[in-house]
Amino acid sequence: MAKKRRGTGDQQLASAEEHAVKSESLFEAKQYADAALEAEKALQCLPLMARSSLTRGRALLYPALSKMVQEGGLPPAGLLEEAGRHFTLAVRLDPECEEAKGEVDSLQKLLSDLPQDPAPASAAGKEPSGAAAAVDVIIVGAGAAGVGCALMLTKTFGLDASRVLLIERGEGVGDTFRRWPAEMRFISPSFNNQGWTNSFDLNSVAHGSSPAYSLHAQHPSGGQYADYLDALASSAKLNVRTLTEVISVKAEGGKGGPPRFRVGVRSQPGSSEHAARRPSRVSGPRPRFPEDHPRYVVWAAGEFQYPREGGGAIAGAELCRHNSRGPFSLEQTLGCTLLSRSLAVIALVSRFASLPGDDFVVIGGYESGADAAVNLAKAGKQACASLTSECRKTSD
Ligand SMILES: Cc1cc2nc3c(=O)[nH]c(=O)nc-3n(C[C@H](O)[C@H](O)[C@H](O)COP(=O)(O)OP(=O)(O)OC[C@H]3O[C@@H](n4cnc5c(N)ncnc54)[C@H](O)[C@@H]3O)c2cc1C
């Protein structure tokens, strides 16, 4: 049967080729009516091509689906996309091919049932759009380093801003600066020396920009500095996804070339996605993979965002206040999704002066420790900073 079909198919293709060649000659000879007739005959092989496209899509998809059913997990990167392209092509070649239309519908349904990997949405003929479209670079963290890096890639090296995605777990650009205690100030003075590098501002993250100039402040507060970063990101139209925490990065492939990365995220309470998808009151971390495989991942999540707790840390470290401990790391600690932020707030210091109690021990006597001790003392509290190195011993 297959042999017979192949015979018929071969004949169809051969005669299609003959008609195609003939129609081109007729066209060259300006015999347009005959050229159109011959071309029409050549096009009669389109349903055959459509069948091939359908079969190729199925041959890719079906084994991957049965593997998924038997072993769980997701199909290899790009596979659904390729199968989808073939089903769509089959429909284009033969709009009456009901089987191909059925495959497009089934694949679309499958994709909507796999919310953790919507990237191949283009698979079933949909164009990728917005943040789900392919990106070349994912930058984790929209703080000073993340925004500076994104500006360098887009403004200096000319990458399209839509190809660079910043993923930020906080509510906005410069989130950690917004968590600074109200009294805290930048240590390095911001000033603008136009004559030298165009902007010699020690706190600048992008060539030609200056917090001193835009904030009119020599020692900006955290909130002011976040405004500066936010303004840079908005004016450069950077692609920032907020309230989204990166929870895993995996390298894939790489045998025949450089690896691609799979970036797992979960949305934070407050994001519209989170509200829509939260399955129950308490849920463990559930990774989603919103981006298809970027070629580069830049970790700009902040050196001090992950305080040591548990093994390796001092006993009781988790009881101490640490500014980077927001709703996110508390969630990790508790292993569940917090429904309210009130629990998290106790971990933050929004203002030293309004902290309850009068006696404080600050562990560590470097920039943050000294800053905390000075500001607590200014607020009339007893503060003792533990110093970690000889050179910082002082009699004051
Ligand atoms: C008192 C004090 C004074 C200072 N003064 C100066 C100064 O004068 N000049 C100066 O240059 N520096 C100063 N610094 C240091 C400066 O604040 C830090 O060097 C700077 O914030 C580091 O920037 P970053 O982008 O690496 O990290 P951050 O600013 O901490 O940004 C990291 C971002 O990543 C996000 N993030 C973390 N984990 C994830 C995740 N898993 N998924 C998604 N997002 C994530 C965070 O929410 C955050 O927005 C000072 C610091 C202190 C404490």
The ligand as an ORCA input file, in Angstrom:
! r2SCAN-3c Opt
* xyz 0 1
  C      25.321     52.003     53.573
  C      25.723     51.710     52.173
  C      26.301     52.703     51.416
  C      26.707     52.446     50.120
  N      27.274     53.446     49.398
  C      27.649     53.234     48.135
  C      28.214     54.281     47.359
  O      28.367     55.392     47.817
  N      28.560     54.003     46.073
  C      28.380     52.755     45.536
  O      28.701     52.549     44.365
  N      27.853     51.738     46.261
  C      27.490     51.951     47.539
  N      26.957     50.924     48.271
  C      26.920     49.581     47.698
  C      25.798     49.411     46.712
  O      24.563     49.624     47.328
  C      25.880     47.986     46.179
  O      27.181     47.754     45.711
  C      24.919     47.803     45.040
  O      23.616     47.859     45.515
  C      25.147     46.471     44.384
  O      24.362     46.456     43.230
  P      23.835     45.101     42.589
  O      23.073     45.469     41.372
  O      24.972     44.162     42.499
  O      22.854     44.506     43.690
  P      21.452     45.051     44.190
  O      21.372     46.528     44.128
  O      21.236     44.397     45.509
  O      20.442     44.476     43.126
  C      20.148     43.108     43.001
  C      18.734     42.987     42.480
  O      18.485     41.629     42.180
  C      17.196     41.266     42.653
  N      17.227     39.813     42.879
  C      17.942     39.123     43.802
  N      17.751     37.802     43.666
  C      16.892     37.654     42.624
  C      16.306     36.520     41.990
  N      16.586     35.284     42.395
  N      15.452     36.711     40.959
  C      15.167     37.983     40.528
  N      15.698     39.092     41.098
  C      16.551     38.925     42.120
  C      17.015     42.089     43.908
  O      15.657     42.266     44.243
  C      17.699     43.398     43.501
  O      16.805     44.326     42.922
  C      26.521     51.157     49.567
  C      25.898     50.153     50.311
  C      25.511     50.424     51.601
  C      24.843     49.329     52.378
*
